[in-house]
Amino acid sequence: MSQNASVVEQLQDLVIDSEDVSGFLEDLAVFAASSLSASRGQDVLCGVTLSRRRRSMTVAGSSHEARLIDEVQQAYGDGPCLEAMRSGRPVLVSDTSADSRWLEYCSTIAERGHLAVLCVPLRLEEGATGAINLFAPQRDAFDEASIRSCEQFGSQAEKALRLAVRIGATRQRAEDLEQAMRSRTAIDLATGVIMGQNRCSQEEAIRILTKASNGRNQKLRDVAESLLRSLTNEEPVSHFQA
């Protein structure tokens, strides 16, 4: 099996095993850092940044430090990660202690021991962009071969992230539908109770239930569920009388 095929399978496993998109991104950052640390023979950290509607934010990191140094860039408002997302091309900082393009940012992370940075853009759907940001403790940690390798990894990560987003959206729709069905059931049952108590029509029962909802400033579902729970009490339910 080729290394690329192995990466694809592992990314697919991350999608399947993650409960939501946030969990997938955290697992992605840890996986990227672990893989590159092993191949480079040094402790590489990874942060993931997403940008939507011109707002960028760090959404995942392989460690607390990875998130922190990625968020530092957001505070400065510019840096290699943001440049990678704007240009759609990888951005390399071979020596943060000597790079003058983003002087304040590079100086700050160099003082924290991160001397090389590689940012690989992620092209996502619906106008969103992102980047995988890698930080190494040694100068010149990323050569041309590692850049190509990281680009290939980023390409596979894009596909996996799109799949994770679609699966997450499908799960959310299913949960919303289930919740809507539960709400509808509670409202229908409560309506039936009110009809029996007041010997009124369904339309009148809905009006009574809605009036109680407005009066209490509660959702119709919550009022319906409250009525159904009250049926186990010995005292009659008087606050829903017409």
HUVENUR-V109557 format. One record per residue. N is the residue number from 1. RES is the residue in one small letter. PSI is psi in whole degrees, -180 to 180 (999 if undefined). Layout:
N|RES|PSI + N|RES|PSI
This chain:
1|m|135 + 2|s|160 + 3|q|-39 + 4|n|-42 + 5|a|-39 + 6|s|-42 + 7|v|-44 + 8|v|-47 + 9|e|-42 + 10|q|-37 + 11|l|-39 + 12|q|-40 + 13|d|-38 + 14|l|-42 + 15|v|-47 + 16|i|-41 + 17|d|-19 + 18|s|140 + 19|e|-29 + 20|d|-179 + 21|v|-40 + 22|s|-42 + 23|g|-39 + 24|f|-44 + 25|l|-38 + 26|e|-45 + 27|d|-37 + 28|l|-44 + 29|a|-44 + 30|v|-42 + 31|f|-45 + 32|a|-45 + 33|a|-43 + 34|s|-44 + 35|s|-45 + 36|l|-33 + 37|s|-41 + 38|a|-42 + 39|s|-30 + 40|r|-12 + 41|g|25 + 42|q|165 + 43|d|97 + 44|v|134 + 45|l|156 + 46|c|133 + 47|g|152 + 48|v|126 + 49|t|137 + 50|l|149 + 51|s|129 + 52|r|133 + 53|r|43 + 54|r|17 + 55|r|123 + 56|s|146 + 57|m|147 + 58|t|124 + 59|v|-13 + 60|a|158 + 61|g|151 + 62|s|-14 + 63|s|172 + 64|h|-40 + 65|e|-39 + 66|a|-44 + 67|r|-41 + 68|l|-50 + 69|i|-24 + 70|d|-39 + 71|e|-28 + 72|v|-41 + 73|q|-39 + 74|q|-38 + 75|a|-38 + 76|y|-21 + 77|g|2 + 78|d|162 + 79|g|-178 + 80|p|-35 + 81|c|-50 + 82|l|-35 + 83|e|-40 + 84|a|-39 + 85|m|-36 + 86|r|-44 + 87|s|-23 + 88|g|17 + 89|r|152 + 90|p|145 + 91|v|127 + 92|l|134 + 93|v|105 + 94|s|-31 + 95|d|102 + 96|t|-23 + 97|s|-11 + 98|a|-8 + 99|d|134 + 100|s|0 + 101|r|-42 + 102|w|71 + 103|l|-49 + 104|e|-46 + 105|y|-50 + 106|c|-40 + 107|s|-41 + 108|t|-47 + 109|i|-25 + 110|a|-40 + 111|e|-25 + 112|r|2 + 113|g|14 + 114|h|101 + 115|l|-9 + 116|a|142 + 117|v|136 + 118|l|124 + 119|c|123 + 120|v|122 + 121|p|151 + 122|l|126 + 123|r|112 + 124|l|-176 + 125|e|163 + 126|e|41 + 127|g|1 + 128|a|149 + 129|t|167 + 130|g|180 + 131|a|144 + 132|i|123 + 133|n|121 + 134|l|136 + 135|f|129 + 136|a|152 + 137|p|-5 + 138|q|145 + 139|r|150 + 140|d|36 + 141|a|-23 + 142|f|115 + 143|d|-175 + 144|e|-38 + 145|a|-41 + 146|s|-33 + 147|i|-46 + 148|r|-41 + 149|s|-42 + 150|c|-34 + 151|e|-43 + 152|q|-41 + 153|f|-44 + 154|g|-39 + 155|s|-42 + 156|q|-36 + 157|a|-37 + 158|e|-49 + 159|k|-42 + 160|a|-39 + 161|l|-41 + 162|r|-41 + 163|l|-42 + 164|a|-40 + 165|v|-43 + 166|r|-42 + 167|i|-42 + 168|g|-41 + 169|a|-39 + 170|t|-43 + 171|r|-41 + 172|q|-42 + 173|r|-39 + 174|a|-42 + 175|e|-40 + 176|d|-41 + 177|l|-43 + 178|e|-42 + 179|q|-40 + 180|a|-39 + 181|m|-40 + 182|r|-42 + 183|s|-44 + 184|r|-40 + 185|t|-45 + 186|a|-43 + 187|i|-41 + 188|d|-43 + 189|l|-43 + 190|a|-39 + 191|t|-42 + 192|g|-40 + 193|v|-46 + 194|i|-40 + 195|m|-42 + 196|g|-40 + 197|q|-38 + 198|n|-5 + 199|r|50 + 200|c|175 + 201|s|167 + 202|q|-40 + 203|e|-42 + 204|e|-36 + 205|a|-41 + 206|i|-40 + 207|r|-42 + 208|i|-44 + 209|l|-41 + 210|t|-40 + 211|k|-42 + 212|a|-38 + 213|s|-46 + 214|n|-40 + 215|g|-34 + 216|r|-7 + 217|n|45 + 218|q|157 + 219|k|149 + 220|l|-40 + 221|r|-44 + 222|d|-40 + 223|v|-41 + 224|a|-46 + 225|e|-36 + 226|s|-41 + 227|l|-44 + 228|l|-37 + 229|r|-32 + 230|s|-14 + 231|l|-18 + 232|t|-10 + 233|n|158 + 234|e|-34 + 235|e|143 + 236|p|155 + 237|v|109 + 238|s|-18 + 239|h|3 + 240|f|12 + 241|q|148 + 242|a|999
